[in-house]
Amino acid sequence: MARGWGQLVSFFDYKTQKFFVARNKKIGVLFRLFQLAVIGYLIGWVFVWKKGYQEREESIQSSVFTKLKGVAVINTTGHGLNVWSTEDYVVPSQGDNVFFIVTNYLETPNQKLGLCAESPKVPDGVCSHDDDCIEGNSVIAGHGLKTGRCISETRTCEIYGWCPVEQRQTPKVPLLGEAENFSVYIRNFIRFPKFDFSKSNVLPSTNHTYLKSCYYDKVHHPYCPIFRVGDLVNWTGHSFQEMAVKGGSVGVGIEWNCDLDKDASKCTPEYSFTRLDSSKGSNITGYNFRFARYYRDENGENYRSLFKVFGIRFDIIVNGEAGKFSIVPTVVNIGSGVALIGVGVFCCDMLLIYLMRGRSFYRERKFETVVRKSDRQSREAKHAKHHRHGHDRHKKEDKLDVENQLLSSSPTRSPRRHKHRSHEQKHVKEATSRSHRSPERKAMTKASSSRTPSSPNK
């Protein structure tokens, strides 16, 4: 019980830090190096490089407009001289953050609804007899419905659809190779709502003819929003003429990293260019789709020209973040640095008092119990009194146990044995009276002798 009260009292003791100077060069050098590392990290990395004193916003709002200009002249043996303008080679014609430029195409002119042979390039259209061409079934990945007849000349099923079907191979040289010199105007508006800040990649200028004659160049014209299509592809590390044959996909990245503690003119976009349709270990590249142009002849019959176009798809990707000074992140980062210095103190203390030579000496100096003089004297007196009372009580209990064992070791009915026992009791009384002269011992001896039964002879 006393031990439990002692633990309860020690629970309410107050523990505070104790500082002492340990003249240990190893620990001292280690602690100073740790402090310098924390200060360097806090100033160099957190505040200078990462601008930890700023509040950040990454939810950028963006809008992109694109406009292309250029004309391509095509002269082929099958179709003669032809001119393609932006209305023909740009899809969609009203550009946004994704637009497509036709660089090569395959045309199947004058298609008319009727019966014709399926293309041998379609596996489901190949046949050896009429049973392979079930009437009414559509050709999987083909051009029409099967009629139930197998054409022996082509070894393909007869179909009902737009005839003749597409047969020719893709040209090996891009028909619109001149698209390399087309120009694209990319206009980007951004806004950071938290700071109510807006900006455009077109810098204000009093020279109105500048945008009509400039082309973007990272060194000479970094703020011109007009790009050559060939440059956009070549900056990805690929050749425009090679990509123009089967098409591809190019990503144009616009990165806005704005420090709003500086002037707004310092917030400028950074451009990056990469090819998106290629990956390591894959030979599947290119981009194409089909569309048709419909018309009627003099007799009112419907015809169409089918175009399979190859080209380059441009994806404009806008990212960015803005930062501005705020007291909250500044205080938080400073507090983190102070906490890191506290970690260094803890580690050095553990090394000093538990691992290094002389650790017991440092540990005794580190931890010390301090009490007032009056409290210490009262505690010592209580402890001495408790110890003395316990010692006397244990002595009494031991003496009573010895006497009871001696009294209970012999029977009381035989006169001879009673006489012998009386002699033993007398001997015990004399021994105990010589060794213990206290009044309590005498009282206990008288009580013990009074309880001894008398002999029948007496």
Secondary structure, DSSP 8 states (H G I E B T S, - for coil): -HHHHHHHHHHT------------HHHHHHHHHHHHHHHHIIIIIIIIIS-TTEEEE---EEEEEEEEE--EEEEETTTEEEEE-HHHHEESSS--SEEEEEEEEEEEEEEEEEEEE--TT-GGGB-SSGGGS-TT-B-TTSSEEEEEEEETTTTEEEEEEEES-------SS-TTGGGGG-EEEEEEEEEETTTTEEEESS---S-TTHHHH---BTTTBTT--EEEHHHHHHTTTS-HHHHHHH-EEEEEEEEEEEETTS-GGG--EEEEEEE-S--TT------EEEEEEEEE-TT--EEEEEEEEEEEEEEEEEEEEEEEE-HHHHHHHHHHHHHHHHHHHHHHHHIIIIISTTHHHHHHHH------HHHHHHHHHHHHHHHHHHHHHHHHHHHHHHHHHHHTTS-SS-HHHHHHHHHHHHHHHHHHHHH---HHHHHHHHHHHHTS---S--
